[in-house]
Amino acid sequence: MDTGEVNKQLKIATERARAHATDRRRRDAEATKAYETFLERVATPLMKQLASALKADGHGFTLFTPAGNPRLASDRQRDDFIELALERGETALGDTAPGETDLQVVGHVSHVRGSRTLTRTQPVHAENSAPGSLTDEQLLSFLLDALRPWIER
């Protein structure tokens, strides 16, 4: 192949990559802002209500709210918890490059069973976990499903 053609194709690929990176940073900034709003208006109030309801029902859970990652933790076992986070998901939510995904709200669930700690990470809502689109009903559904190991006893 001609050296001039290789240089031309490299320049085109470099320009595309830079444009893509700029677009990804813009989408990430938008998702981060939407996630902060979601935490303030939906997640934290709902998780506080759920923690109170769990305590009233005899299940000791406390809500911890470190920046960006609210955690509903068992009062009995420190490794029993449900935590929300903003991470890259497994499926693209927008126009992305192959293998790349947009940020989405995921839940980390950790449950101790005997000497084993079972953990899983999954999107809060299967079809769309973009922070700006999640509703309190979708979050509550996720949390109740995640709480099943503790409340079925």
C-alpha angles and dihedrals in degrees: 000000000000115000091227091056092049091051091047093050091046091053091050092048091048092051091049092049092050092048090048092050091050091051092047091051090051092050091046092052091050092048092048092052091047090049092053089052091047091052093048099044105028119010104044097044092045093047090049090053091048093049090052092048091048092051091049088052092051098260110121110219128152128198117229117190112197113167110294099350117075111193128200102202132186116246090216104051123027093210093056108093150123116221132181123217141167109241143146108278133214097253128051117248096192143011102314138154118268111285094013125108139190123248116274139173111264133179124225111205121190122183127176115217112178107308094339128087113210115203134179137174121204140155113271090233120024099217100042128000096170105143095236095052103049118109130206089248091056092048093047090050090052093047094048091049091048091049093056096101091056101040098043093066 
